[in-house]
Amino acid sequence: MQKRIEKINQYFNDFKVCDGLVFISVDFPKKWQIPSNELLEEMFKTKYVNKNDGTGYYFFSPIENGIYNVFDTVDFTIDFNLNLEEKTKLLQEKTEELKKLFVELPIETLKTIEFKYSEKKPKNTRKNNKKKNNNSEEILKTEISDNTDYSTITVTGDKNNENNSLLDFAQDLVNNEQ
């Protein structure tokens, strides 16, 4: 258990077993999102409640479900948000690249830009990790196929990626540029 606590030490506050429930207390950055209780219940048999301070959470589960599922839930939440931060940063970088292309290239060339998606094949992992991989999102990777021509931009990634907050961020970027 010590290794699990050390892994999340940056966010960890407390761990308790009380009244037949396992509790873990963590603090996350304010901008982080917590997956829904329904999803966490389905995946980890765990739920959460907010602390009064706005950034803290209690993740809990009945003791009969074991003690490690609350740690798995916290790990999942951390990975989800770090992935979202990385996607947001990548989106900002790629938006800047596209802005540069739209400034530098003629309209006829810009009309030929294409986005192509391909699915990644899932890796063979343990059953528990396979569940996580199906629900976690792949980072979009944008490649410019020819640095001198810029006639085709290929985007590869998970075509089923649906993250409303990332979508909202992208829409805000577009709206703020107008």
C-alpha positions as CSV (number, residue, x, y, z in Angstrom):
1,M,0.0,0.0,0.0
2,Q,2.9,2.3,0.7
3,K,3.9,2.3,-3.0
4,R,0.3,3.2,-4.0
5,I,0.4,6.2,-1.7
6,E,3.8,7.2,-2.9
7,K,2.6,7.1,-6.5
8,I,-0.1,9.7,-5.8
9,N,1.8,11.5,-3.1
10,Q,1.4,14.9,-4.8
11,Y,-2.4,14.7,-4.4
12,F,-2.7,12.4,-1.4
13,N,-4.1,13.6,2.0
14,D,-5.5,10.6,3.9
15,F,-6.5,7.0,3.8
16,K,-9.0,5.4,6.2
17,V,-11.2,2.4,6.8
18,C,-14.3,3.3,8.8
19,D,-17.8,1.9,9.2
20,G,-17.3,-0.7,6.5
21,L,-16.0,1.8,3.9
22,V,-12.6,2.5,2.5
23,F,-11.8,6.3,2.1
24,I,-9.0,8.1,0.3
25,S,-8.8,11.9,0.5
26,V,-7.0,13.8,-2.3
27,D,-6.7,17.3,-3.5
28,F,-6.5,18.0,-7.3
29,P,-5.9,21.2,-9.2
30,K,-9.1,23.3,-9.5
31,K,-9.3,23.0,-13.3
32,W,-9.3,19.2,-13.2
33,Q,-12.4,17.2,-14.0
34,I,-13.6,14.1,-12.1
35,P,-15.3,11.4,-14.1
36,S,-19.0,10.8,-13.2
37,N,-19.9,8.7,-10.2
38,E,-21.8,6.3,-12.5
39,L,-18.6,5.7,-14.5
40,L,-16.4,5.2,-11.4
41,E,-19.0,2.9,-9.9
42,E,-19.1,0.8,-13.1
43,M,-15.4,0.7,-13.6
44,F,-14.1,0.5,-10.0
45,K,-17.1,0.1,-7.6
46,T,-16.1,3.4,-6.2
47,K,-17.8,6.8,-5.8
48,Y,-16.6,10.3,-4.7
49,V,-17.9,13.3,-2.9
50,N,-16.4,16.8,-3.0
51,K,-14.9,18.3,0.1
52,N,-16.0,21.8,1.1
53,D,-12.8,23.4,-0.2
54,G,-13.6,22.9,-3.9
55,T,-10.4,21.0,-4.9
56,G,-10.6,18.1,-2.5
57,Y,-12.4,14.8,-2.9
58,Y,-13.1,11.7,-1.0
59,F,-13.1,8.5,-3.0
60,F,-14.8,5.6,-1.2
61,S,-16.0,2.1,-1.6
62,P,-17.4,-0.7,0.6
63,I,-14.6,-2.7,2.3
64,E,-15.9,-5.9,0.7
65,N,-14.7,-4.5,-2.7
66,G,-11.1,-4.4,-1.4
67,I,-9.0,-1.4,-0.6
68,Y,-7.1,-1.0,-3.9
69,N,-10.0,0.0,-6.0
70,V,-10.1,3.5,-4.5
71,F,-6.4,3.9,-5.4
72,D,-7.2,2.6,-9.0
73,T,-9.9,5.3,-9.2
74,V,-7.5,8.0,-8.1
75,D,-4.9,6.7,-10.6
76,F,-7.5,6.8,-13.3
77,T,-8.6,10.3,-12.5
78,I,-5.0,11.6,-12.4
79,D,-4.2,9.9,-15.8
80,F,-7.4,11.2,-17.3
81,N,-6.6,14.8,-16.3
82,L,-2.9,14.6,-17.3
83,N,-3.9,13.2,-20.6
84,L,-6.4,16.0,-21.0
85,E,-3.8,18.6,-20.2
86,E,-1.4,17.1,-22.7
87,K,-4.2,17.1,-25.4
88,T,-5.0,20.7,-24.6
89,K,-1.4,21.7,-25.0
90,L,-1.1,19.8,-28.2
91,L,-4.3,21.4,-29.5
92,Q,-2.9,24.8,-28.8
93,E,0.3,24.0,-30.6
94,K,-1.4,22.5,-33.6
95,T,-3.8,25.5,-33.7
96,E,-0.8,27.8,-33.9
97,E,0.6,25.7,-36.7
98,L,-2.7,25.9,-38.6
99,K,-2.9,29.6,-38.1
100,K,0.6,30.0,-39.6
101,L,-0.4,27.9,-42.6
102,F,-3.6,30.0,-43.1
103,V,-1.5,33.2,-43.0
104,E,1.2,31.9,-45.3
105,L,-0.5,29.7,-47.9
106,P,-2.9,30.7,-50.7
107,I,-6.5,29.8,-50.4
108,E,-6.3,27.2,-53.2
109,T,-3.6,25.3,-51.3
110,L,-5.6,25.6,-48.1
111,K,-8.6,24.0,-49.7
112,T,-6.6,20.8,-50.2
113,I,-6.0,20.2,-46.5
114,E,-7.3,16.8,-45.5
115,F,-7.8,15.2,-42.1
116,K,-7.5,11.4,-42.1
117,Y,-8.1,9.3,-39.0
118,S,-7.0,5.8,-38.3
119,E,-7.8,3.6,-35.2
120,K,-5.0,2.3,-33.1
121,K,-5.1,-1.4,-32.3
122,P,-5.4,-2.0,-28.6
123,K,-2.4,-3.6,-26.9
124,N,-2.8,-6.9,-25.1
125,T,-2.9,-6.0,-21.5
126,R,-4.3,-7.4,-18.3
127,K,-8.1,-7.4,-18.0
128,N,-8.2,-4.4,-15.6
129,N,-5.9,-2.3,-17.8
130,K,-8.0,-3.3,-20.9
131,K,-11.0,-1.7,-19.2
132,K,-9.0,1.5,-18.6
133,N,-7.6,1.6,-22.2
134,N,-11.1,1.4,-23.7
135,N,-12.2,4.4,-21.7
136,S,-9.1,6.5,-21.8
137,E,-8.5,8.7,-24.8
138,E,-5.7,8.6,-27.3
139,I,-3.8,11.8,-27.9
140,L,-4.3,13.2,-31.4
141,K,-1.0,13.4,-33.3
142,T,-0.8,15.8,-36.1
143,E,1.8,15.4,-38.8
144,I,2.5,17.7,-41.7
145,S,3.2,15.2,-44.5
146,D,5.6,17.5,-46.5
147,N,7.2,20.4,-44.7
148,T,7.8,22.3,-47.9
149,D,4.5,21.7,-49.7
150,Y,2.0,21.8,-46.8
151,S,-0.6,20.5,-49.2
152,T,-1.8,17.7,-47.0
153,I,-2.1,17.6,-43.2
154,T,-2.8,14.2,-41.8
155,V,-4.3,13.8,-38.3
156,T,-4.2,10.4,-36.8
157,G,-5.7,9.3,-33.6
158,D,-8.8,7.8,-32.0
159,K,-11.7,8.7,-34.2
160,N,-14.2,7.9,-31.4
161,N,-12.6,10.5,-29.1
162,E,-15.4,12.5,-27.6
163,N,-14.3,14.8,-24.8
164,N,-16.7,17.7,-24.3
165,S,-14.2,19.8,-22.3
166,L,-11.6,19.5,-25.1
167,L,-14.3,20.3,-27.7
168,D,-15.4,23.3,-25.6
169,F,-11.8,24.4,-25.5
170,A,-11.4,24.1,-29.2
171,Q,-14.6,26.0,-29.8
172,D,-13.5,28.7,-27.4
173,L,-10.2,29.0,-29.3
174,V,-12.0,29.5,-32.6
175,N,-14.6,31.9,-31.1
176,N,-11.9,34.0,-29.5
177,E,-10.0,34.4,-32.8
178,Q,-13.0,35.8,-34.6
